[in-house]
Amino acid sequence: MDRSGPGRSLAGAGTLVRFALRRDRIRLPVWILATTSVAVSSLSSFESQYPTAADRATAAETLGGPAGLAMTGPERYVTGADYTYGAMTGHQMIGYLAIAVGLMSVLTVVRHTRAEEETGRAELLRANVLGRHAHLAAALTVAVLANLAVGLLLAVTLGGSGVESITGAGSLLLGAAVAAAGISFAAVTAVGAQITAFSRGASGLGMGAVGVAFALRAVGDIGADAVSWLSPIGWAQRTYAYVDDRWWPLLLNLALTAACAATAFALSTRRDVGAGLRPSRPGRPAASATLGHPLGFALRLHRGVLLGFAAGGLLFSLMYGSILGSAEDMIRDNEQLRELIDQLGGDVVESFASVVMTVLVVLAACYVVVAVLRARAEETAGRAEPVLATGLSRTRWLAGHLAVALVGGTAVMLLAGVGFGLSGAASSDDWGLVGRLTGASLAYAPALWVTAGVAVALFGWFPSASAAAWVVPAYSFLVVYLGDLVDLPDGLANFSPIGHVPQVPAADLEWTPLLILTAVAGGLIWLGLAGFNRRDLDCK
C-alpha cells in the first residue's frame, strides 16, 4: 500500500487523537488543573503577603538582585514605577508555569510516540490502514490541545480574579505565552523521539531541553540579555504580560515549533519503526557482577533518573540558598510574611530556610514515587516476568527497586541540604548553616519513606491505581508549602507525611513524630510486599 502521499501519511491521525485523549482522560486534566491552581493560589498569596505598594516595592528591590532575577525573570518587571500584582505575577510565575507545561508536553509526546514504538503497539497499528506520520501528528495535536487548555484556563481564571492590575488583555497574553512555551517543548521533544530508540532517552532529551532553556533564561536575566533570547522560556517572559503586553516574542516560539515539527516529520522517514537515528551502544561482552544482584540491577535501571533528580535538587538548593542572606530585607516591611516567620520561630534566616526546605522535600518525594513506580513499568512492559521466572523471589526483586527509592530519595534530599547550606552560608556569612541545614534535610527522610510505602502498597494491592501515589507529593506541596500562603486550615497538613515533620532548623527537632513516621513506612512497605506476593503478575 502506498502511504507516501501527504494525505495517506496522516491516515488515521484523527482516530489516534481521540484514542490518546481517551487514554489521558485523567492524566492531562490533572496537569491542567494543577498548573492553573498554582497560578491562582500564587496570585492569592501575593495579595495577602504584599497588601501595599511599599510591600511590593520591597519585594521588587530584593528580587532585583542577580540571585532574585535568576530565580524569577527579566529585570524589566522590577524597574517600573510600581511593582503591581500584574507585574509580580508575570515576573515570578511565567518561568515556572512554562517549566510545568514543558514537562507535561515532554511526557505527553513521548507517551504517544516513542513509548508506543518501544512496546510494539505502533508496529501493530501500522500494519493496518495507518499513515507513517499518524502517531507523531496525533501526539503533537494532543500536546497542543493540552497547552491551549492551560493557556485558556489561565486567561479566564486570572482575568476574572478581579485583582488590581490583573487585566484581561494581560491574562490572555500570559496564558498564550505559557501555552506557546509548552508547545515549543512538545516540538523539540518530537525531534528527540526520532533520535533515540528508548522512551527514557527521549524523555531525558526533552526534560534536558526544558532545563537548558531555564538555565539560559537565568544567565541572560542576570546580565547577558542576549542569552535569554536563545530560550523559549525567555521569549515567553519577554512578552512582559501586565507591563508592556508585547505579543511579538511569541512569533519566535511559533517559528521554533514549526521548524522542529517539520524536522521531526522529516527525520521519522529516515529510520525504521522502533529504531532511532542514533544507534544503540553495544553492550559489554559480559555483565558486571553487580548486575547479577537485584539491588545492583535496580540501581543500573534507576541511575539516570537518580542523577537527574540529584542535579535538579542541587541546582534549586543553590539558587534558593543564594537569596538566604537577603531574607531579612525581604520581610522587613511585610507584615504578613513577618507573621508567618514568627509562627515558625527561630531567627529569620532559619525560618525562611524551613519554608524552602519543604519545596526541596517535595522534589525528593517526586523521585521516590518515580523510583517505586519503575517496578510497575517493568511489570507492564513484560520485563519483570522473565526475571521472576528464575530463582529470584518477588520480595528480593521488589526490594531492590524499593531500596534504591529509599536510599536514593534520602540522598537527593541530603545533597539538596548540603547545597542549600553551602550557598546559604556564603550569602549570609554564617557557615554554621551548613551543618544545620544538612541535618535538617535528613529530618525529612521518614516522610520520604512513608511516601515510598504508599506507592509500594498501591503497587502491591492495586497495581492499576499505582499512579495515585503522585497524590502524596502533590497534596504535600499544596497544604504544606502553599497552605500558609493562602490560609488553608492547619489540620489539612496532618494528612501529609511532610506535615508531621518538625520544621527544622527553625523548630526544635522532635524524635517522636519521626519514629512514628518510620513505623508507618515500615508497615506500608510490609503491606505492599505482602500484596505483591499474593497477586498475579501483569503478563505479556
N, C-alpha and C positions, 0 to 999 in steps of 0.2 A: 504494500500500500504506500502510495506517495504521500508523505507528510511534510514535504519541503515547502509548500506554499504558505503564504502568510496566514491564511485562514485555517489551513489544516494544522499548522504547527501550534495553534492555540485551541484546537478542538477539545472540548470537554473542560475548558478552564472554568466556565461558569458553574458547572456541577461540582468541581473541586472547591470552588469558593464557598458554595453552600455547605459542602461536607466539612470544610475546615472551620467554618463558623459554628457548625453543629458540634464539632469536637471541642472547640474552645468556648462553649457557651457559658462556662463558669470561669475559666482562666482569664479571659480578656475583660469581662465585666469587673472582676476583682481588681485587675491592674488599673482600669479606667477610673473606677470609683475611689480606689486608694490614692491615686495620684491627685485627683481632684480634691479629695478630703484633706490631704496635706496642705494644698494651696489655700483652701478656705480656712482651715484651722490656723495656719500661719498668719493669714490676714487678721483673724480674730485676735491672735496673740499680739500682733503689732498694735492693735487698738488698745488693748489692756496694758501693755508694757510701756507704750510711748504716747500717753494721752495729750501731751502738749508739744508745741513746736520746739521748745527748749530741749525736751527729752529726745526728740528726733534729731536735733542738731548735734547733741552729744553722741548719739549713735553714729551719725554721719562722720563726725570727727574721728571716732575710733576706727570705723571701717574704712576710712580714707587712707590709712597707712598701708604699707606693702602687704603685710600679713592679711589684713582685712580684705583688701582688693583681690588677693589671690584666692580667698575663700568664697567671695561673692561675685563681683562683676566689675565692669569698667568704671573709671573714676568720674565719668560724666554724670552719673546718677547722684554723686555726693557733692558736686560743685555747684548745684543750683541754689537759687535764693532760699528755697525751703525743701528740706528732705521730707516730702509728703508721704502719705501712706502709699500712694501710687508708685512714687519713686522707690520707696523701700521695698515694695512687692516686686517690681521689676528687677531691682538690683540684687536682692537676696534670693529670689525664687526661680528666675528663668533658668539659671545654670543647673540647679538641682532637679527641676522638673524635666529639663532636657536629658539629664542622665537617666531619670526614671523611664521616660518614653523610649530612650535609646536602648535600654536593656530589654524593655518589652518588645521592641522591634527586632532586636537580635534573636531573642528566644523564639519569637513567632516565625520568622523567616527560616531559621534552622529547623524548627519543628516540622515545617511543611515542605521542606526541600531535602536537605542532606539527611535528616533522620529518616525520612521516607525511603530514601535510597539505601541507607545503611541496613534497614530492617528487611529490605526486599519487597516492600509493598509497592514502591514506584515501578519496579520492573514488571510486577504482576499487572498493574493497572495499564501500563503502556502496551501490554500485549493486546489490549482491547483498542477501541477507537478513541485514542487519546493522543493529542499532539505532543511533540517533543518539549515545547515550551510551556505546556499547560500547568505543570507543578510550580514552576518559578513564577509564572504570571499570577497564579492563584495566591501564592504565598505573599507576593508583593501587594496584591489587591487587599488581602486581609489586613496586612500591616498598615497600609494606607488608611483603610476604613477605621481601624482601631485608633490611629493617631488623630484622624479627623474628629472622631468621637471625643477624645480627650480635649482637643482644642475647642470644640463647640461647647462642651460642658464647662470648661474653664471660663470661656467668654460669657456664658449665661450666668453661672454662679457668682463669679467675681463682679460682673457688670451689674447684677441685680442685688449686690450686697448693700448698697446704699451708703457705703463708706465714703467719706470725703476724699476727693481727688481720684477715686476709682471710677473712671469714666467708662462708658460703653465702648467708645472707639478704642481706648487703651486696652480694655479687656479683650476685645476682638483681636487686636494686634498681638497681645500676649499669647492668646490661645493659638493663633496662626503661627507664631514664632516657635512655640513648643512643638506643635504638630509638624512643622517644616523640619525641625531638627530631628525628630523621631523618624520621619520618612527618609531623610538623608542617610541615617544609620541603617535603615532597612535595606536601602540600595547598596550601601557599602558591604553589608553582610551577604547580600546576594552574590557579590563578586567573590567574597571569601569562601562561600559554599561551593564555588567551582574549583577552587584551588586545592582544598584538602578533601580527603576521602572519608573523613570521620566527622560526626556531628560535634564532638567535643572540640576538635580543632577549629571547625567553623565558628562555634560559639566563642572560643578563645580569641579568634581574629576579630570578630565583631565587638566583643567587650573590650579588647585591646584598643580598637579604634575609638570607642567611647572614652576610655581613659586617656588616650593620647590627645583627643580633642579637648578634654577638660584641662589637661596639663598645658597645652599650647595656649588656651584661653587665659590660664592663670599667669603664665610667663608674660604674655602680652599685656595683661592688665596692670602689672607692677612696673612697667616701664617701656618694654619693647612692643609698642602698639601694633606694629606691622605683623607680629607673630600671631596675634589674635585673629587676624584676617585669614589665617590658614585653618581655622577651626569652625565647623558647623555650629558649635555652641557659641562661639564668639560672634558669628553672624546673627544668631537669634538674639543675643544680648544687645547687639548694636542697633537693633530697631528702637531702643530706648522707649519702650512702652510706658505710657503715662507721663513721659517727659517731652520727647520730640515726636513720638509716633511716626517713625520712619518705616515705610514698607519695603523700600527697595533692597535692603540687605537680604531679604528672603529670596530674591532672584538668584543669589548665589547658592542657596540651598536647593532651589529647583534645578539649577544647572548641574550641580553635583549629582543630584538624584537621577536626572536624565542620562548623564554620562555613565554613571555606574550601572544603571539598569541596562543600558544598551551594551555595555561591556560584558555584563553577566550573561545576557542572552547570546552574545557572540561567542563567549568562551564555552558556554554549555554545548555548542555544536562541535567543539574540538576535543571532547572527551567521551568515554563510554559511560553508560548508566552505572552508578555505584562506584565509579573511579573518580579520582581527582587529577587536576593538571600536574600537581606535584606528586611524583611517585613516592610510595611509602618506603621508608628506610628498611633495608633488610635487617632482620633480627640477628642476634648472636647465634653462633653455631650451637651453643649450649646455654641453657638458662642458668642464672646465678643461683647460688644455694638459697638466698633469701626468698626467691620466687617459689620455692618448694614448701614454704611455710605460709599458713593462712594470713598471718599478720604482715609478712613481707610482701605477699601478693596484693593484699588490700592497700598497703602503703604505695605500691607502684601504681595502682589504679587511681589513687587519690592525689598523687604527687602534684600534678599540675594545678588542680583546684586549690589544694592547700597552699601552695606557693603564691597563687594569685590572691587569695584572701589575706594571707600574711602580709604581702606587699601593700594591698589596699588598706589594711588596718594600720600599718606603719605610716603610710602616707597621710592618712587622715589624722592620726595622732600627732604627727609632726606639725601639721597645719594648725590644729587646734591648740597645741602647745605654744605655737609662736605668738598667739594673742593672749596667753595666760597672764603675762605681765601687765597687760592693759585692762585686766578685769575690773580693777577699782575705778578706772576712768569710765568704763562702760556703764557702770551702775551708779555713779556718784550722784547724778541728778535725776535718777529714775526711781520713783518711789515703789512701783510695782516690782521691779527687779530686786530692789533692796529688801522688800518684804519676803520675796521668795528665797533669797540668800540667807536672810535671818532665820527662816524656818529650818534651814539645813544645819545652822550652827557652824562653828569654826570661823576661820578668817575668810576674807572674800575670795582669795585665790583658791583655797581648798574647797570652798563651797561651789565655786564656778567649775572647778575640776570635777566635782562629783556629778554635776549635771552633764558634763561632756562624757564622763565615763559611761553613762547609760547609753549613749549613742554607740560607743565602741563595743559594748557588750551585745547590743542588738546585731551588729555586724558579725561578731563571733558566733552568735546564735544562728545566724543565717548559714554560716559554714557548717555548723553542726547538723542542721537539717539536710543540707545538700549531701553531706557525707553519709548520713544514715540512709537517705533515700537512694543512694547509689546501689545499695543492696537490692532494692526494688527494681531498679533499672536493669541490673544484671539478671534478675529473675525473669522479667518480662521479655528481655531480649533473647532468652533461651541459653544464656551462657552459664547460669548457675546450675542447671540440670546436669550437664556432663561432668562438672566439677564435683557435684554431690553424689554422682554415681560411683565415685571412687570410695576409698576408705575414709574420706573426710566427713566428719559428722556435721550436721546442720548447726549445732551450737558453736563449734570451732569456726565454721565458715562465717557465720554472722558476727561472732565475737571479734574476728579480725577487722571487719568494717567498723564495728562499734568502738573498738579500741582506738582506731585512727580518728574517729569522730570525737571521742572524749579527750584524748591527748592532744589532737590537733586543734580542737576548739580552745582548749586551755592555752596552748602555745600561741595561737593567734591573739588571744586576749593579753597574754603576758608580753608578747612583742609590742603590742599597741601600748601597753602600760609603760614599758621601757622607753619607747619613742616619745610618748606623752611627757614622761618625767624629764627626759633629756632636753626636749625642746622647751618645755615649760620652765625648767631651771635656767636655761640660757636667757629666756625672755624676762624672767622675774629676778634673776640673780640670786636664787635660793636653791642651792644644789642639794639641799635636803629633800626636795620634791622628788628626786629620782627614786630614792628608796620608798617614800610614802606612796607615790603613785604606782610604782611597781607592785608593792604589797597590796594596794587597793585593787589592782586589776585581778589578782589571784582570789580575792574575796568573792568574785562573781563566778568562779569555777563551778560551785554546786548548782547555780542556776542554769548554767550551760548543760550540766549533766542531767538535770530534770528535763530540759528541752530535748536532749537525746533520748531520754526514757520515754517521753510522749511519742516521739517518732518511731521508736522500736516497738512500743505497744501497739500502735496503729498498724505497723508493718506486719507484726505477728498475728494479730487477730482480724484486722480489717484492711487487708493489703490494697484493695481498690480505693480505699479512702486515705491512703498514706499521705497524699499531698496536703491533707488537712493539718499536718504538723506545721505548715507555714503560718497557721493562725497564731502560734506561740510568739515568734519574734514580731509579727505584725501587731498583735494586740499589746505586747510589751512596749513597743515604740509609741503606740497611741496613748496608753494610760500612764506610763512611767515618765516618758520624756515630754510628750505634749500635754499630759494631764494637768500639770501645774500651770502651764501657759494658758490653757483655755478653761481652767477652773472646773475640771471634771471631778466628780465625787472621789474622795480619797479611798473609799472602800473598793473601788474598781481595781486598784493596784494589787489587792490581795489575791486576785485570780491570775496573776502573773508571777512566775518564779523569780523574775528580776525584782519585782516589787517587795520581796521579802528579804532582800539583801540590804544590810545597813549601808547607807550612802557614805561610805568611806571615800576620801580621807576626812570629810567634814564631820561625819558622825563617828562615834566610838565603835570599834569592831566588837560585835556580839557573836559568840560562837553557837548559841542555841539555835537560831534560825538556819545557820549554815549546816549544822549537824542534821537538823530535820530535813532540809532540802536534800542532803546527801542520802538519807534513809529513803526518802520518797523516790529519788532517782534509782536507787538500788532495787526498790520494789517494782518500779515500772519496767526496768530492764529485765528483771526476772520474769515478769508477766509477759513481756514481748518475746523472750526466748521460749517460754512455755508454749505460747500460741503458735510460733513458727514451727516448733517441733510437732504440733498436733495437726496442722492443716496441710492440704495438698499444695504442691508447687504449681505455679502458673507455667505449664509445659508448652513447648512449641513443637 
